[in-house]
Amino acid sequence: MKVYRFLTGKDDAAFCHRVTEALNRGWQLYGPPTLTFNARNGDVTCGQAITKDIESKKYDPEMDLSKF
């Protein structure tokens, strides 16, 4: 089974650490990151899609994908 997640957050070190943790847990980047600018508060928000192949599991919509 292949699982998909989309990580989002403020463009800061904490977001980079979340992506780095996912990569070290076997997730792979899927496509380029996305960025958007919030003119009201001056923040940049990042998004990064990630995927992971999980063997011997069947997909269930109740799964907590962050646990893989």
C-alpha positions in Angstrom: 0.0 0.0 0.0 1.2 3.5 -0.8 0.3 6.2 1.7 0.2 10.0 1.1 0.5 13.0 3.4 0.7 16.7 2.8 2.7 18.6 5.5 2.0 22.3 5.9 3.4 25.0 8.2 5.1 28.3 8.6 8.3 28.5 6.7 10.7 28.1 9.6 13.1 25.6 11.2 10.2 23.7 12.8 8.7 22.9 9.4 12.1 21.7 8.1 12.5 19.5 11.1 9.0 17.9 10.5 10.0 17.1 6.9 13.4 15.8 8.0 11.8 13.6 10.6 9.4 12.1 8.0 12.3 11.5 5.5 14.2 9.7 8.3 11.1 7.5 9.0 11.1 6.3 5.4 8.8 8.8 3.7 9.8 10.2 0.3 9.2 13.7 -1.1 6.5 13.7 -3.8 6.9 16.7 -6.1 8.2 20.2 -5.3 7.3 22.1 -2.2 4.7 24.9 -2.4 4.8 28.3 -0.8 2.2 31.0 -0.2 2.6 34.4 1.3 0.1 35.8 3.8 0.2 39.6 3.3 -1.8 40.3 6.5 0.9 39.0 8.8 3.9 38.7 6.5 4.3 34.9 7.0 5.2 32.4 4.3 3.5 29.0 4.6 5.1 25.9 3.1 3.6 22.7 1.9 5.3 19.4 1.0 3.7 16.2 -0.2 5.3 13.0 1.0 4.6 9.3 0.2 5.6 6.0 1.8 5.2 2.3 0.7 3.9 0.2 3.5 4.1 -3.6 3.0 1.6 -6.1 4.3 -1.1 -3.5 5.2 -4.4 -2.7 3.6 -5.7 0.8 3.3 -8.3 1.8 5.9 -9.7 5.4 6.0 -9.5 5.3 9.8 -5.7 5.0 9.7 -3.6 7.7 11.4 -1.1 8.2 8.6 1.2 10.2 10.8 1.9 7.0 12.8 3.8 5.3 9.8 
